[in-house]
Amino acid sequence: MKISSSHVGPLPGRREITLTTRQMLAYAAGIGDGSPFVFDDLHPDFMAHPALCVALEWPVISDPGGLARIVSDPRALVRAVQSVQDSTFHRPMRSGDQLTTSGRITGIWRGATGVRVASELCTRNSLGEEVVTSQLLAIYRGVQAEGEDQPAAQPATVPAADPACGETQSAPLPIERALPHRYSECSGIWNPIHTERRAARAAGLPDVVLHGTATWALAGSELIRRLADGKPGRLKRLHGRFAALVFPGTTLRLQYRTRERDRRTEVFFEVLTPEGERAISDGFALLA
């Protein structure tokens, strides 16, 4: 199974949708977020959960003419594990918005545990305005690279925490056994390693694992609830590096510190497994 670095460049597919209330409510249900802002279509400021952007990006990534075309064997797709999601939210997504998501592969190169594939996705509205931009990194474990390495350019940096940050706060993040199934169906992001034990075992995993973007979204929801008066429109950026595997039926712990700067709140966080491993490291959120 091989990936050719010659595929660096624009992805041919794009996703054009008119966002519906049904899609918005389904995504909120998929991550168990019952906030009226995202789960009550009669709320005066009803909007999509910011993390719904991944549901718009996934069809572009998984399109047969998209990232799927870079592998010589379709079985390699099951070996892909997302490592980073870094999304900047320029404006809220609302029911009736006409949204177009497109992307490009920004780098393909060899790493210690497999081939790294970096991509950039952008969702725009009917006026051509940016709604969400995301930087993604995936690792194809046990897959070989063809051609010369083409590493991605240095991604946008995440500020470093300093002594000015407040004390560390924490909150539990329960992961129900059925969460990977619910998230798969409500987000439309499907890979059998998240729902089928046979597929997970075949990929070398001990059990099904939760999507990294689901853990990322759960952390975002909790930070919005605790630090932004529950208002999802205040979240302007959410970055996370996915590390340790998350197994359903466990409880994670969100740990975070904050710093006020330029009338915004910077949040430095990590999500820990019951064993103390980092499910998300280098977590950063920006709240306006």
C-alpha positions, 0 to 999 in steps of 0.5 A: 500500500502506497501514497504518492507525493505527486498528489499535493495540490487542489482536491477536485471535489467540493461540497455544496449544500444548503444547511438545514435545521435537521443537519444542525440539530443532528450534529448537536445530538451526535455530541450530546450538546443540549445547549439551546443555541444549537439544540433549539431551533426556536432560540432567537440566536439558533446556530450550528455548533461550530464543530459541524464544520467537520461534517462539511469537510469530510465529504471533500476528504473522503470523495473518491476523487479526493484523498481516496485517490492518493492511495494505491489500495483502498485498504489503506484508508482504514489505516488513516488516523487524523492527528490534528484539527485546527479550525478558525471560525469566521462567522456562525453557520445558520439554517438556510446558509448556502455553503461550499467547502473545497480543499487542497492537499498541502503536504505528503511526507514520510514519518516515523509511524507512517505517511503524513498527509496535510490538507486545508479545507475552506467553507465559504458562503454564497457571498464568497466570504470565509465561514470556516478554515481548517488545517488537518493532518492525518497519519496513514499507519503502515503505508509507504510513500512514493516520490520525494517528501513534500512536507506542508508549510509550517502551520499557524502557531498556537500560543504558548501558555505562561505564568499569566494563565490562571489555575488549572481547572478540570471537568469530566467528559463521559464517553458513552459506549454508543457515542461513536455510533451516534456521532458517525450517523449524526455527523456523516463521518464514517470509518468502520474502526469507530463502530465495528469491532471486527474492523478495528481489530483488523486495523490493529486496534483493541476495540472501536475508538472514538473519532478524534473530531468527536473528542475535539468537539466535546472539549469545545462544547464544555469550554463554551459552556464554562467560559463563554456563557454557553454562546457558541458564536464566541468560539473563534478557533479550536485546535487540538492534536489527537494522541492517545486512543479514546475508547467508549465506556470511559470518562475523559478529563478536560484540563484547562487554563485561561489567559485574557489578552486583547479583550479575548480569552485564550484557553490552553487545554488537554484531554486526558484518558483514565490512564492519564494519557493525552487524548488531545494535546496542544489544545487551544481555544480562542473566545471573543 
